[in-house]
C-alpha cells in the first residue's frame, strides 16, 4: 500500500522525505532518516564548500542508503559551488528550496544524472518547475515551517496533482500517520516533514529548543518577512513578534534593517538554545509533536498508524 512512485524513483522503502532544515539537517539526522527507510536530506544553506564536503562524506560513513542535498539557488548563496561539490561527491538526489528562472539549475543538475526535487507553494510555480524538468514536486502548504507561501496544504496538494504529470509530495502540517494517509488520499505520492524530525534523538538541536517545541501548540507560530518577499513561519517569540510589528508599522522601509537583524538568528536558537532572540522555523504541526523519539521509531510509528487508519476506514459504516 505504501510503496509509491517516489519510493521507486528515489530507492527508498517508505514515501517519507526529511525537509532540508538549516543547522538541523546535518549528517547524523540525514543518515538516520535514510537508514530508517525514508530519504534524508542535508541542508547546504550557505555552508562553506569544505563544510558541505564534510557533511556528505560523513553521511556516506553512516549509511549506504540514498540521501540528498538541499540547495538554495538564489543570489548571495554559494549554490554554484555546492552544485559542483554535489556532482563530484556522487550525490544523486537534490532538492531545491527556491528556484530562480534566470538560472538553469535543473538542467545543470540533470547533466550529472541527478534526480531533482522542487519545493513549491503554488500551482503556478509547480507548472513552471515541471516545464524546467523537475522530477518530483513538493507541494508545501503555508502550515509548514520555514519559507512558505499563502495556500494551505489541503487545497494546494490536489490542485498541484491535477496540474502536473510528475509525482507530487505533500508538505506542511504533517507529523503522523494520519497526515501521510491524508496526503495519499489527496493524490500525493508521499510526504515531506521537518518539524517532526527536529525533535528526534538524532537531531543536534539544543535540548532547550526541543523542549520548547514539545510544549508548543498550533497557535505558537508566526509568519514574518512579508516585506522581504520571502515570508517565513517560525516560533512566536520576542524577536519574531518585534519583526512582525516593525513590518506592520514601517512596511518596505524596514526591509533592509530587518534582514540585517535576522542574520545568525537561526543558529542562536537551534544550536545555542536562545528561545527569545533566535529564529526557529517551525510548522503548525508542532502541536502533534509530544515526545522525543529516535528517527526509526518516528517513521515506524507513522507507517503503522497510516496502515491501521487505512484498514479502519475500510471497515467504517456510513
N, C-alpha and C positions, 0 to 999 in steps of 0.2 A: 504493500500500500504506500509506503513512504519512500520508495525508490522512484525518483522523478528525473526529469530531463537533465537537471543540473548535476545530479549525482553521477550520471554517466559522463557528462561533459567535463566535470572537474575531477573525477576519480575519487569521489568521497562516498561514504556509507550513508550518511543522513543529509537531508536538504537544509542544512543549517550553516550559515556563514557568520563569522565573527566580524563585526564592524571594525574599521581602522580608527583607533582612538589614540590621539597624541599622548605620549608618555606611558600609556597603559598597554597598548598593543605592541609589546616587545617580544623577544624570542621565547620567554617562558610561557606566556599566555598563548601565543601563536601555536607553538608546538603542542601544548596541552589540548587545544581545540582540535587540531588535526589528528592527534593520536586518539581522541575520543570519537572520531568519525565525522566531524564537521570540517569546515575549511577555515583554518587560522589565517589571519592577515596581519602582517607587520605594518605599522603606520610609519611611513617615511617622513611625513610632515616636512620640516625644514632641517632634517638631520644633516650634519656634515657627511660627506661621502664615506669617509673611513668608518663612521659610526654605523651607517647603513650596511656596509660590507660586514662589519662585526655582527650585526643583528641577523643577517641572512645566514652567515656561516655558523653561528651559534644555534640557529633553528635547525639547520641540517644535522647538527650533532644530536639533537633531541628527538627528531622524527624522520622517518623515511616516507611519510605520507605527504600528499600535495599541500602546499600552502601558497599564499600570495603576498604581494606587497601593495599597499595603498599609496598612490602618489597624487600630488596636487598640482595640476598643470596651470598655474596662474602666475602672474608677474610677481617677482620677489621671492619665489620659491625655487630651489635648486633642482627642479624636476628633470631638466635635460641631463644633468649629471646622474641623477637617480636612475633614469631610463637606461643609460649605458651600463651602470652597475648591475641593474636587474638582469639585463641581457647577458652580461659577462659572467654573472654568478649562476646562470642557468635557471632562474625563476621562470615558471611557465604560466603564471596567473597574475594579473594586475587589476586592481580596482581603482577607478578614478573618482575622486571626491568632487571634482569640478571638471568642467570641460570648456576650453577656450576655442571658439570656432576659427580663430586665426591660426591655430596650431594644429598640425596633422598628427595628433598624438596617437590616435587609434591605429591609423595606417602604419605609423612608425613601429608601434608595438607588434603589429601583425607581421612585419618584416622578420621578426625574431620568433615567429610562431608562438606568440603569447596570446592566451585567451584573455579578452578584455571585458571586465565587468564595469558598467557605468551606473552611478547613483544619480537619480534624477527626482525632482519634486513636482513634475508636471507632465501632462501628455505631450505638450509641445516639445519639450526637451527630450522626451523618450523617442519621439519620431526622429528628431534630429540626430541623436547618437546612433539610432539604428541605421539611418542613412549613411553615417560615417563608418559603420561597420561593427558596432558593439555586438558582442557575442551573448551577453546576459545583461539585463537591465534590472536594477534595484529601484523599485518604486518606494520612495521614502516619504512617509506622511509627516505632517507637522508635529505629531506627537513625539517624534524621535528627538534624541539629544544631539547637540552639535548644530551645524549649519542646516537650516530647514527652509522649506517653502511654506505655502499658505494652505495647502489642501490636506485634509485628513486622510489617514491610511485607508479607511473603509471605502470611500468613494474613489480614491486615487487608483488603487490596485486594479479593480476590474476594468476601469477605463483605459489604463495603460495596456492591460492584457488584450483588450479589444483593438487597440491602436497599432500594436506591433506584432511581428511574427516570431521574434526570438523569445526565449524563456524569461519570465519575469519573477523577481524575488520581492517579497513584501518586507517592509521595514517601518518601524515607528510604533511604539507602544506594545511591542510583542515581548513576552517574557516567560511564557509557559506553553504547555501542550495545547491548550485551548486556542492560543494565538496561532500556533502552527497549523492546526486543523482549519481554523477560520481562513487563513491565508490560502490554503489549498482549495477550499470551497470557493474562494473568490477568483480562482484560476491561476494563482501563482504556483511556481514550481519549488518554492521553499521560502525561508525567512532569513533575514539578517538581524542580529541582535548585538547591542553594545552594552547598554546599562546592566543587563543581567550578568554579563561576563566581568564587569568591573568588580563586582563583589564575589569573586571566586578565590579559592585558596591560592591559585597560581598567580593571581593579579598582584603586581608590585605596588598597587595603590596604598597610600598611607592608611593605617588602621583606623585613625580618627575619621577619615573621609569615608571609609567603608561603613563605619558605624552610623554616620550621618545618613547615608543612603538607605540603610536598613530601617531607619526611623522615618524616612520621608513618605509623604503621601502624594497622590496625583496632583495636588494643588501646590506643591513646593517647587515648581519650576517657573521660569520667567523667560520671555523672549526679548533679547536686546539686539542692537546692531542694525536696526531698520535703516538708519541713515547711512550706514556703510555699504548697503546693498547686499550684505551677507548676514542676514539675521541668524541668531544662534539661541537655541534653547539650553538654559543652564539652571543650576541650582539657584533659587532665590536667596540672596544673602546681602550683606551690607553693600558690597561693591556693585553687584548687578542691579540692585534697586537704585543706587546712585546713578548708574549708567542710564537706566530707563528714564529717570527723572530728568536728567540732562538732555536726553533726546527730545522729550516732550516739550521742554522749555526753550531749547535753542535750535532744534532741528539740525539742518545741514551745517550750521555754524559750529556745532560741537563735534563734527565728524573726525577731523584730524586729531584733535585733542583726545578724544575718547579712544581712538585707535592707538595712540601712543600710551595712554594709561593702561590699555589692555595687554600690552606686551608682557610676557612672562607670567601672566596670572594663572594659566593652566598648571604650570609646574608648581606654583605656590600651594595650590590646594591638593593636587593629585599626589605629589611626592612629599611635600613638606607638611601637609595637613592644615593649612591656613584656611579655615572654614568661612571666614568673613571677607577676606580681601583677595581670595583666589576666584578663578572662574572654572566651574566644574560643569562641562557639558553633560547633561543628564536628561533622559526622556521621561515622559509621563508614566511609562510602565514601571517606574521606580516603586510605585505602590505595591507591585507584585513581588518585589524582592524582600524577603523577610529572613533569609538565612544565608550565611556564607558557606558555600559548598565547593567541592572540587569541580573542575570543569566536566570531568566524566560523569559525575553524579547529576550535574545540571542537565547535560544532554540526555542522559539515560532517563531522567525524570520526565523531560519534555516528550521524548518519543513514547514512553509508556503511557503518559496522560493522553496524548493525541490518539493512540491506538484504542485506549479504553473509551474515550469520548466517542470515537467513530463507531464502535460497537454499540454503545449506549444509544446513540441516535438511531441506529438501525432497528432497535427494538422498542423505540418510543411509540406510544399510541396517541393518535390525534383525535 
